[in-house]
């Protein structure tokens, strides 16, 4: 892998729970290379979105990024930046697309004005020229009647068009890293495919890196180069898309993949991961997945599993994987 544009080491985010501070993100490390798409995958509540917010330093109190955490973007210590420097980094350096565009778009301002405002914040350009640029960007992301849509309000657009507006706002600043948090979850399958194709096209065109936050392995297979699987605030498995989807080693990853509907399941019942995710502050002392794992054995409940290298690019944090590795 080429030199990382983003390097996260020992990232820990805690919240108050049961009279103490409990980690929702627990000492994770990951990196994203220039031009790469890394998918961060897992069930709701596993810490994926909290990881993304921490990278952008958007953790709201009483949440806290712990001092041992390290986030480096293009050789800059993100956690050491001043507030003004961090604001400058958001957008042109790192941009984020959220799952629900209405949470990001101003409902009382036209979408055109919002894109024009973003453009004029980053470039010295007159309003008429900015409007022309905004219309061109709308056309680039596939918004029908782009000039007419500039005067539409968010509530007048479909979910797919609102997501295209968000992508247009990202294109204005052309970030080096895009964090896409469940960008297609609320869309029907046809629109979802169109948005994924657009993101891949723009990523190739701009040589942009993407951190893709999702629980959908179909999206992972469509867009990602590498995959990191998260459970209970920790990284359970990481590798190339082919390794993680084709030969998963961690029992949690295997369970997730077995629960995906496919033609092979037609007429039969889907498998499920038994049990429920423990609540914050009640994790087992050892492996977070121990209470639900079909391969659990003696050390799992008490000892935190070490990350085991399955191959040069594939690893898993699992006691069972460790004991079955060739010596």
C-alpha positions as CSV (number, residue, x, y, z in Angstrom):
1,X,0.0,0.0,0.0
2,X,1.2,3.5,-0.8
3,X,1.9,6.1,1.9
4,X,-1.3,6.7,3.9
5,X,-3.1,10.0,3.5
6,X,-4.8,9.2,6.8
7,X,-3.3,7.3,9.7
8,X,-5.2,6.6,12.9
9,X,-3.4,5.0,15.9
10,X,-4.8,3.9,19.2
11,X,-8.0,6.0,18.7
12,X,-10.1,5.8,21.9
13,X,-13.4,7.7,22.4
14,X,-15.2,7.4,25.7
15,X,-18.6,8.4,27.2
16,X,-19.8,8.3,30.8
17,X,-21.4,4.9,31.7
18,X,-22.1,3.3,35.0
19,X,-20.1,5.8,37.0
20,X,-17.0,5.6,34.8
21,X,-15.9,6.3,31.3
22,X,-16.6,3.5,28.8
23,X,-15.0,3.3,25.3
24,X,-17.3,3.3,22.3
25,X,-14.2,3.3,20.2
26,X,-11.4,1.3,21.9
27,X,-7.8,1.8,20.8
28,X,-8.4,1.2,17.1
29,X,-5.8,1.8,14.4
30,X,-6.4,2.1,10.6
31,X,-5.0,3.8,7.6
32,X,-6.3,5.0,4.2
33,X,-3.9,5.3,1.3
34,X,-4.0,7.9,-1.5
35,X,-6.7,7.0,-3.9
36,X,-7.9,4.1,-1.9
37,X,-11.4,3.2,-0.6
38,X,-11.4,1.7,2.8
39,X,-14.8,0.3,4.0
40,X,-15.4,0.3,7.8
41,X,-18.1,-2.3,8.3
42,X,-20.2,-3.5,11.3
43,X,-23.6,-3.5,13.0
44,X,-25.3,-0.3,14.2
45,X,-23.7,0.8,17.5
46,X,-20.2,-0.8,16.8
47,X,-18.5,2.6,16.7
48,X,-18.2,3.3,12.9
49,X,-19.8,6.7,12.9
50,X,-18.1,7.7,16.1
51,X,-14.8,6.9,14.5
52,X,-15.6,9.2,11.6
53,X,-16.7,12.0,13.9
54,X,-13.5,11.7,15.9
55,X,-11.4,12.0,12.7
56,X,-13.1,15.3,12.1
57,X,-13.0,16.3,15.8
58,X,-16.7,16.5,16.0
59,X,-17.2,14.5,19.1
60,X,-19.8,16.3,21.3
61,X,-19.6,16.4,25.1
62,X,-19.8,14.4,27.2
63,X,-17.9,12.3,24.7
64,X,-14.1,12.6,24.7
65,X,-11.2,11.6,22.5
66,X,-8.6,10.2,24.9
67,X,-5.1,11.6,25.1
68,X,-3.4,8.4,23.8
69,X,-5.2,8.8,20.5
70,X,-3.3,9.9,17.4
71,X,-4.8,11.0,14.1
72,X,-2.5,12.1,11.3
73,X,-3.8,13.5,8.0
74,X,-1.1,14.4,5.3
75,X,1.6,14.5,8.0
76,X,-0.5,16.9,10.1
77,X,-1.4,16.0,13.7
78,X,-5.2,16.5,13.6
79,X,-5.7,16.4,17.3
80,X,-3.0,19.1,17.8
81,X,-4.5,21.6,15.4
82,X,-6.1,24.9,16.6
83,X,-9.8,25.4,16.1
84,X,-9.3,27.7,13.1
85,X,-6.9,25.2,11.5
86,X,-9.3,22.4,12.0
87,X,-12.1,24.4,10.4
88,X,-9.9,25.0,7.4
89,X,-9.1,21.3,7.2
90,X,-12.7,20.3,7.1
91,X,-14.0,20.5,3.6
92,X,-10.9,21.1,1.4
93,X,-8.9,18.5,3.3
94,X,-11.5,16.1,4.7
95,X,-15.2,16.2,3.7
96,X,-18.1,14.1,5.0
97,X,-21.3,12.9,3.4
98,X,-23.9,11.9,6.0
99,X,-26.5,9.1,5.8
100,X,-29.4,11.6,5.9
101,X,-28.9,14.7,3.7
102,X,-31.7,16.6,5.5
103,X,-29.5,16.6,8.6
104,X,-26.9,18.6,6.7
105,X,-28.9,20.7,4.3
106,X,-30.5,23.9,5.5
107,X,-34.3,23.4,5.0
108,X,-35.0,27.2,4.6
109,X,-32.3,27.9,2.0
110,X,-32.3,26.7,-1.7
111,X,-29.9,24.0,-2.5
112,X,-28.3,26.3,-5.1
113,X,-27.6,28.9,-2.5
114,X,-26.0,26.4,-0.3
115,X,-23.7,25.2,-3.0
116,X,-22.9,28.7,-4.0
117,X,-22.1,29.6,-0.4
118,X,-19.7,26.7,-0.2
119,X,-18.1,27.7,-3.4
120,X,-17.6,31.4,-2.4
121,X,-16.2,30.4,0.9
122,X,-13.3,28.6,-0.9
123,X,-12.8,30.8,-4.0
124,X,-12.9,34.5,-4.9
125,X,-15.8,34.4,-7.4
126,X,-18.8,36.6,-8.0
127,X,-22.3,35.4,-7.4
128,X,-23.3,35.2,-11.1
129,X,-20.2,33.2,-11.9
130,X,-20.7,31.0,-8.8
131,X,-24.3,30.3,-9.9
132,X,-23.0,29.2,-13.3
133,X,-20.4,26.9,-11.6
134,X,-23.1,25.5,-9.3
135,X,-25.3,24.6,-12.3
136,X,-22.3,22.9,-14.0
137,X,-21.6,20.9,-10.9
138,X,-25.3,19.9,-10.6
139,X,-25.1,18.7,-14.2
140,X,-21.8,16.8,-13.4
141,X,-23.5,14.8,-10.6
142,X,-26.5,13.9,-12.7
143,X,-29.2,16.3,-11.4
144,X,-31.8,16.8,-14.1
145,X,-32.6,20.4,-15.1
146,X,-29.5,21.6,-13.1
147,X,-30.1,25.3,-13.5
148,X,-33.8,25.0,-12.5
149,X,-32.9,22.8,-9.5
150,X,-30.7,25.6,-8.1
151,X,-33.9,27.3,-6.9
152,X,-35.4,24.2,-5.2
153,X,-35.6,23.7,-1.5
154,X,-34.4,20.4,0.1
155,X,-37.9,19.2,0.8
156,X,-38.8,19.5,-2.9
157,X,-36.1,16.9,-3.9
158,X,-36.1,13.1,-3.6
159,X,-33.7,11.3,-1.4
160,X,-31.4,10.5,-4.3
161,X,-31.4,14.1,-5.5
162,X,-30.6,15.4,-2.0
163,X,-27.7,13.0,-1.8
164,X,-26.5,14.2,-5.2
165,X,-26.6,17.8,-3.9
166,X,-24.4,16.7,-1.0
167,X,-21.9,15.2,-3.5
168,X,-22.1,18.4,-5.5
169,X,-21.1,20.4,-2.3
170,X,-18.2,18.0,-1.8
171,X,-17.1,18.5,-5.4
172,X,-17.0,22.3,-4.9
173,X,-14.0,21.9,-2.5
174,X,-12.6,18.6,-4.0
175,X,-11.4,17.1,-0.7
176,X,-8.4,14.8,-0.6
177,X,-10.3,12.4,1.7
178,X,-14.1,11.8,1.7
179,X,-15.8,10.2,4.6
180,X,-19.1,8.7,3.4
181,X,-21.3,7.6,6.3
182,X,-24.0,5.2,5.0
183,X,-24.4,7.3,1.8
184,X,-27.0,5.0,0.2
185,X,-28.9,3.5,3.1
186,X,-32.2,5.4,2.7
187,X,-32.2,5.0,-1.1
188,X,-33.9,2.4,-3.3
189,X,-31.7,-0.1,-5.1
190,X,-31.7,1.6,-8.4
191,X,-30.8,5.0,-7.0
192,X,-28.3,3.4,-4.7
193,X,-26.5,1.8,-7.7
194,X,-26.4,5.2,-9.4
195,X,-24.9,7.0,-6.4
196,X,-22.2,4.3,-5.9
197,X,-21.3,4.5,-9.6
198,X,-21.0,8.3,-9.3
199,X,-18.8,8.1,-6.2
200,X,-16.5,5.5,-7.9
201,X,-16.3,7.7,-11.0
202,X,-15.5,10.9,-9.0
203,X,-13.0,8.9,-6.9
204,X,-11.1,7.8,-10.0
205,X,-11.3,11.2,-11.6
206,X,-10.0,13.1,-8.6
207,X,-7.7,10.4,-7.1
208,X,-9.6,10.9,-3.9
209,X,-9.4,8.7,-0.9
210,X,-12.7,7.4,0.7
211,X,-13.4,6.1,4.1
212,X,-16.8,4.3,3.5
213,X,-18.9,3.7,6.6
214,X,-21.5,1.0,6.0
215,X,-23.2,-2.1,7.3
216,X,-24.1,-3.2,3.7
217,X,-21.7,-5.8,2.2
218,X,-23.2,-5.2,-1.2
219,X,-21.9,-1.6,-1.0
220,X,-18.6,-2.9,0.3
221,X,-18.2,-5.2,-2.7
222,X,-19.2,-2.5,-5.2
223,X,-16.9,0.3,-4.0
224,X,-14.1,-0.8,-1.6
225,X,-10.5,-1.8,-2.0
226,X,-9.9,-2.8,1.6
227,X,-12.3,-3.7,4.4
228,X,-12.1,-3.2,8.2
229,X,-14.7,-5.0,10.2
230,X,-15.7,-3.4,13.6
231,X,-17.4,-4.9,16.6
232,X,-17.8,-3.4,20.1
233,X,-15.5,-0.5,19.3
234,X,-12.6,-2.6,18.1
235,X,-11.3,-3.8,14.8
236,X,-12.1,-7.5,14.5
237,X,-10.7,-8.2,11.0
238,X,-9.0,-6.2,8.2
239,X,-7.8,-7.1,4.7
240,X,-8.4,-6.6,1.0
241,X,-12.0,-6.9,-0.2
242,X,-11.3,-10.3,-1.8
243,X,-9.7,-11.6,1.5
244,X,-12.4,-10.4,3.9
245,X,-15.4,-11.2,1.6
246,X,-14.0,-14.3,0.1
247,X,-12.1,-15.9,3.0
248,X,-13.2,-14.3,6.3
249,X,-11.4,-15.6,9.4
250,X,-13.1,-13.8,12.3
251,X,-16.3,-15.6,13.5
252,X,-18.1,-12.2,13.5
253,X,-17.2,-11.5,9.9
254,X,-18.3,-15.0,9.0
255,X,-21.6,-14.5,10.8
256,X,-22.3,-11.2,9.0
257,X,-21.7,-12.8,5.6
258,X,-23.8,-15.8,6.3
259,X,-26.7,-13.5,7.2
260,X,-26.8,-11.8,3.8
261,X,-29.8,-12.6,1.6
262,X,-28.7,-14.3,-1.7
263,X,-29.9,-16.6,-4.4
264,X,-28.4,-19.5,-2.3
265,X,-30.9,-18.7,0.5
266,X,-34.0,-18.6,-1.7
267,X,-36.7,-20.7,-0.1
268,X,-34.7,-21.2,3.1
269,X,-34.1,-19.4,6.3
270,X,-31.2,-16.9,6.7
271,X,-28.7,-17.6,9.4
272,X,-28.3,-15.1,12.2
273,X,-25.8,-14.2,14.8
274,X,-27.3,-15.4,18.1
275,X,-27.5,-13.1,21.1
276,X,-27.4,-9.3,21.3
277,X,-24.7,-6.7,21.4
278,X,-23.8,-5.9,25.1
279,X,-24.6,-2.4,26.2
280,X,-22.0,0.2,26.8
281,X,-19.9,-0.5,29.9
282,X,-20.9,-4.2,30.0
283,X,-18.3,-5.6,27.6
284,X,-16.6,-8.9,28.4
285,X,-13.0,-8.4,29.7
286,X,-11.6,-10.3,26.8
287,X,-13.0,-10.5,23.3
288,X,-15.9,-8.2,22.8
289,X,-17.6,-10.9,20.6
290,X,-17.2,-13.7,23.2
291,X,-20.8,-13.6,24.4
292,X,-22.1,-14.3,20.9
293,X,-19.3,-16.4,19.3
294,X,-19.9,-20.0,18.3
295,X,-16.1,-20.7,18.6
296,X,-15.6,-19.3,22.1
297,X,-13.2,-21.2,24.3
298,X,-11.3,-20.7,27.6
299,X,-9.2,-17.5,27.0
300,X,-11.9,-15.6,25.1
301,X,-13.8,-14.1,28.0
302,X,-10.8,-13.0,29.9
303,X,-7.9,-12.2,27.5
304,X,-8.1,-9.5,24.8
305,X,-7.1,-11.2,21.6
306,X,-4.0,-10.0,19.8
307,X,-4.1,-9.2,16.1
308,X,-2.9,-12.2,14.1
309,X,-1.5,-11.8,10.6
310,X,-3.3,-14.3,8.3
311,X,-1.3,-13.0,5.3
312,X,0.7,-9.9,4.5
313,X,-2.5,-7.8,4.0
314,X,-5.0,-9.8,6.1
315,X,-5.3,-9.9,9.9
316,X,-7.9,-10.8,12.6
317,X,-8.1,-10.2,16.3
318,X,-9.3,-13.7,17.4
319,X,-8.0,-16.4,19.8
320,X,-9.4,-19.1,17.5
321,X,-7.5,-17.7,14.5
322,X,-4.3,-17.6,16.6
323,X,-4.5,-21.2,17.7
324,X,-5.1,-22.4,14.2
325,X,-2.3,-20.4,12.6
326,X,0.7,-22.5,11.4
327,X,3.6,-22.1,13.8
